[in-house]
């Protein structure tokens, strides 16, 4: 399964959309409704395990 987001969606991500309150990378990125192309619904994108592990180690 492949998923992507638009540049604007990526640039408007907030810290809480990516990280949990404990500082771990979320299993899914949250794209808020107001930042999507059609502004119809909030959506989420899965983050692959390898990327989550690497991102957790760099913090």
C-alpha positions as MATLAB code, in Angstrom:
seq = 'XXXXXXXXXXXXXXXXXXXXXXXXXXXXXXXXXXXXXXXXXXXXXXXXXXXXXXXXXXX';
ca = [
       0.000    0.000    0.000;
       1.340    3.437   -0.910;
       0.038    6.739    0.352;
       1.160   10.286   -0.123;
       0.179   13.821    0.659;
       0.335   17.098   -1.181;
       3.141   19.557   -0.413;
       0.753   21.974    1.303;
      -0.627   19.150    3.443;
       2.881   18.174    4.474;
       3.976   21.737    5.222;
       0.946   22.382    7.423;
       1.481   19.355    9.678;
       1.707   20.247   13.339;
       3.918   18.531   15.913;
       0.930   16.825   17.548;
      -0.075   15.428   14.132;
       3.223   13.512   13.961;
       4.269   12.787   17.556;
       2.428   11.405   20.567;
       2.553   13.226   23.904;
       5.387   10.864   24.882;
       7.439   11.939   21.835;
       7.003    8.772   19.777;
       6.164    8.929   16.079;
       2.485    8.130   15.544;
       1.598    5.075   13.451;
      -0.427    7.413   11.197;
       0.110   11.086   10.258;
      -2.994   13.215   10.698;
      -3.909   15.591    7.853;
      -6.425   18.059    9.225;
      -9.612   18.775    7.302;
      -8.756   22.467    6.875;
      -5.477   21.529    5.142;
      -6.790   18.982    2.632;
      -7.458   19.888   -1.006;
     -11.243   19.716   -0.828;
     -11.486   20.533    2.889;
     -14.032   17.724    3.205;
     -12.603   15.462    5.905;
      -9.606   14.862    8.134;
      -7.535   11.959    6.850;
      -4.524   10.006    8.010;
      -1.543    8.433    6.277;
       0.172    5.300    7.622;
       3.843    5.607    8.577;
       5.932    2.535    7.739;
       7.624    0.836   10.690;
      11.187    1.426    9.411;
      10.608    5.174    9.236;
       9.010    5.247   12.685;
      11.982    3.423   14.209;
      14.539    5.728   12.524;
      12.582    8.839   13.504;
      12.286    7.713   17.132;
      16.050    7.202   17.307;
      16.921   10.661   16.006;
      14.939   12.514   18.658;
];
